[in-house]
């Protein structure tokens, strides 16, 4: 007897879970009230077992109807036997329309990461489908992306977006399934879905592209089959490039995970011989340095690449490329672009044991040493601490921070020009809230904070590590 469409999708998802080594693993299902994610929850719960699934709805709080939609999802998950929770975001200030989608996405994945930590979940699954892949390809095309951008979304990303610090995969099991099939799955299962009215707002570029693709004829260059044919070709090129780039990253780039800074060997070592591979290498390093999930636009990558080894600093893709003292056989430094005035607001009142991601790049954690917890709590001024940017700390405590930078340099912990350190975090503690830790080591003069264990480390694993 022929399989139904739903059975075919369930079998497809089983193959994806096996390929990604997620069989019998605990899975987080990111579920909104739409047909895509509800269909995903249905087929995954049947493929993996409802007992292995935990659904999370992130309520962005943008619309009055969002609470009712989350309640609807809760009922649907209950009918499937899948545990469910809603995590509501709160906004002190709403971002403008230009940044709304980006900011909401970053905070959504942060909420999903917290849910993974709390429930011991081992992967995040989303309902991205074939149409989403075509939209992503076209978005990247309009941004003048290179091979990697045009290859669009992977079936599985190695870690969650947003600098969560969790080495958990983000899996998209439905990238080869079209929207209409997912609608059929919901109908066959008796699952009602809700339409998000914001999806019709063409002020958002993705919505406008979705409408254009949906209205494209079979012979139009915007038809989904034509877009995805090019996308698949780019995926093949991406795989070929990946084989060489990983080895070159290990050989020619050094990542300082305590400062979020990278050094690139001189082009004289030969790593720029293949232009396409060199562009990918620089793009990967720039994305890591800038705290971005994706490599920057190709035009920005080429600005950095063309400036190597160079004699003057170059700013592009959120990064600052600092040339070596002499261009012959010396490495160049790639650091986060110095922050604009008030771009990095100070953090304060953080409790001991807390962990925060600074500037999307570095995870800062302060806890009391086990042997001196009580003393550290008192010394830290009631058990709280804060973070400021190095540039701001240098302005507030110029002599103290200048002396510390010299000391850190003597210890071999800060061998970089001042421009590479401007956005580095400085941990302040003690009753006077003096700098306690910066540039990889403790600051002399904050004796009260000696009972604290302070760590600063990159929030994302460096590429090819």
FENZI-V439379 format. One line per field, one symbol per residue. ss: DSSP state (H for helix, E for strand, - for the rest). phi: phi as a letter, one per 40 degrees, with the letter a starting at -180 (. if undefined). psi: psi as a letter, one per 30 degrees, with the letter a starting at -180 (. if undefined). A space follows every 50 residues. Layout:
ss=???
phi=???
psi=???
//
This chain:
ss=----HHHHHHHHHHHHHHH-------EEEE----HHHHHHHHHHHHHH-H HHEEEEEEE------HHHHHHHHHHHHHHH--EEEEEE--------HHHH HHHHHHHHHHHHHHHHHHH---EEE----HHHHHHHHHHHHH----HHHH -----EE-----------EEE-------HHHHHHHHHHH-------HHHH ----HHHHHHHHHH---------HHHHHHHHHHHHHHHHHHHHHHHHHHH HHEEEE----EEEE--HHH-----HHHHHHHHHHHHHHHH-------HHH HHHHHH-------EEE--EEEE---------EEEEE----------EEEE E---EEEE---EEEEEEE-HHHHHHHHHH----EEEEEEHHHHHHH-HHH HHHHHHHHHH-------HHH----EEEEE----EEEEE--EE----HHHH HEEEEEEE-------
phi=.cccdccccccccdccccccfbcgccbcbcbbcccccccdcccccccbgd ccbbcbbcccgcbccccccccccdccccccgbcaabbccbbcacccdcbd ccccccccccccccccccbgcbabbbcdbdccccccdcdccccgccdccc cgcccaccaccggcgccbcbbbcbccbcdcccccdccccgccbbcccccc cccccccccdcccccccdcccccdccccccdccccccccccdcccdcccc cbbbbcccbgbbbbdddccgcccbccccccccccccccccgbcbdcddcc dccccccccgbbcbbafgbbcbccdbccfbcbbbbcddccdgcbccbagc cdgcbbccfgbbcbbbaccdcaccccccccgggbaabbcdccccccbdcc cccccccccccgcacbcdccbdcccbcbagccfcdbaafgaccchbcccc cbbbbbadcbccdgb
psi=kkkleeeeeeeeeeeeeeeghgkglkkkjjkagleeeeeeeeeefeefke fgkjkkkjjfgekffeeeeeeeeeeeeeffgkkklkjkkkkfkklleffe eeeeeeeeeeeeeeeeefghlflkklgkaeeeeeeeeeeeefghlaeeef fbklekkflklghfgkikkjkifgfgkleeeeeeeeeefhkklkkjffff jgfkeeeeeeeeeegklegkfgkeeeefeeeeeeeeeeeeeeeeeeeeee efkkkjfffhkkkklkfffgfgejeeeeeeeeeeeeeeefgkflllkeee eeeeeffkflflkkklhgljjkllekfjhkllkjlkkkklkgejkkklgk lkflklkkhgekkkkklkkefheeeeeeeghgglllklkeeeeeeeieee eeeeeeeeeefgfigllefffegkkjkkalffhlkfkkhgllkkfiffgf gkjkkklkfkklkg.
//
